[in-house]
Amino acid sequence: MEERNGQMIQGNTEGPTEASGRLSRRSLLAYIGVAGAAAVTSGWPAARTAFGQSPPVTDYSNPMSGSSEMTLACSSICVTTIAELRVLTAPDPDIVYYVKDTGQEGHFTFDAADTVSADNMGTILVSTSGDRFKRSFVAGVVHVKWFGAKGDGTTDDTASIQAAMDSIPHGGTVFFAEGTYRTTSRLIVRCSNITLSGNGNRNIQTPITLFDSKVPATLHADHTGDCVWLSHTNPINGFKASGLTFATGGSGRLKAKRCFGFDLGGSGQFSRDILCEKISVQGFETAFDLYASSASSGSEASMGVIRIIQSSTMHNNWIAKTSFGHWNSFIYELNEGGQNGYSEPGQGGIHIEGHNVSICHNVLEGQRDPIKVSNSYRGLVIKNNYFEANVGNACIEVWGSRGPFDIGENFYYGTMTSHRVYLFATAPGRCSDPYWPQHTNKMDFTTGMVMSERLLNNSVSITYSRSDCLQPAFIDPPAYQSVSATVSYNHASRTPVHETGLLSRTGVTSGTGIVTDLRNIQIDAGKWVVVCWTLKQNSTPAEPYLNIRLNDNGMSAQQIEDFNVYGYGDAFRNGQWATITAAIKAGQSASNAMLYYYPFGISPASGLEFEYFSPVVYTVDDVNDIRPYFPLQTYRTLTSAPEYGVWRTGEQILNRSPAGGGYVGWVCTEGGKAHTASIGTLTLGSNQITGLTNISAWMVGDEIKGQGIPAAAKITAVNPGLGALSIDAAATASGSISLFDAMFKPFGGVTN
């Protein structure tokens, strides 16, 4: 070892030397060749075999190795410290300075051409004389200990970690060796394609209490903010966290609000491609939180894609939460979560708003309301998850999904939630798990509803409501105790469950748009009162509204429930039949159910056309026995030949009360509009028929027949007050006239 220019130079007799006996940097590179030169500039791993051995030192020039050793013995290498470099007054560009500070070991060279780079404490050091020393390392991979982080669980490592992250403005990896890295303020992700990588995450089944230098890489947030902060004011296109444990709280330590805070506050742009894999998160209010710290503006109030994979979240208030905005894509797969928000109502697991959501193949144990997804306007998939010992309203809740969605099968063991799956105001989707519907639309009723298992919770008293496409399965009656089904019609309809005419009513909105119907039916306390209302909107679809009142006396009622059929207008098209099933649990016995239904909602625009069947009302003991019900036999029977509706030749209507000497029913022998004969007066050459009775069933556009009326004549105006009809053709005769259209004849004589 010799001293030169105040520097201790470690010598070696091996290899070529200059006349002075010093091995210069130029000679060194010439000696080790092209491969060795590449090794020198990228971390010196080849020096182990190129030169003799010297005492081993910890080498972090290859951060991903964590603790690999490198041995060097060369006359061009000066062993020094960071403190000595900072006061060095005459650096030599031909010398490699090996820094021996524990945890910060590495090779530096003097860059005489650089006079502007800032000191970042790790890869660029600036001396008191303004000289720049630059570390040799694998491009884009830095170690937090290079920047002074201790990882001992006590030292404040915030500034060191932030400096490491800021040192790779074009992206790269920040590596954490084993140890606990205490932070006292948030770590800010300022650029894209940053990876925070550690040597392995910890098992956090039970709360972590050990925070020292010998544990797998752990970031311990000792403050009340965000541990890692990503803001759309610094738009991020790529961020990754892997092989790390994030924790907060503990004895004498503060509890951070969020582990990863995704901030939409202020003016910003869309951020995307966020990946968290093989990490552990413990003790935070929220592990992953999308929020706005201030008023949000800019191009997007959202972030995405975020992927959380093969990770563990335990003992947080929430796993993931959307406090503001929405995720454009949220993927949560192959994770383990437990004890998140278990003891506090209002807390829980994954409570997010977002589109393109996939929550699959996870274990979610011992937590409150594990999954709740709201306002999903694109694909939603929740399946192959394991739920155990959860509490709250439901293991899975979906609110306001506009579809499509696909839920189940999932596995439930020892769950204590009120429901397995709870769906509110959802559009078309599939659920193969037992679900409680509130304002669901276009769901397959039979899928997943194995009623023999009695999986819906009959002890709850919340309302039950669903809207389904009318289908043949609905003609099968439920196991009801009492039923009220009436026929009130002015039209013959054709539905998907029957090819012939059925007895419906038509209407046009005006005023409040209300239709009322009183049903006298015995209702016992504790029973479910079910109303099945089959409706078709023939104008632009809107959300129907239904009000059920028990023991209504015209002034008040003992129990009132409202049903606004949310999402109906998005799910059903103009002219499509739907069966709306609504149910309430009777708090006490009642003798009637008053129905107020609004086909287009309360106070709609005037002139909206609709068609409906008089609702059927029935009662059951158990919510698991509720079925959408379309009593076909009721809607296709009469006590006399039809007087209303448009009928086709050959269609039949059955006799509701056939008796000896009577008929089975009536068959239409001439298609058209059914009507009792009306006697009126016709004047030759006139387009008006006067003196008519029973004309309320005739409508503008109906084709009308009669002696003296030209073929295919249609009604252009109806005036019941004057007993007059106007037609679109002039009469060919004068005198008394009988109007008719559809003609019926009895069939099937009944014997005594």
Summary of the structure (lengths in Angstrom):
residues: 752
radius of gyration: 39.9
end to end distance: 129.4
largest distance: 139.1
contacts: 2654
relative contact order: 0.05
helix: 8%
strand: 42%
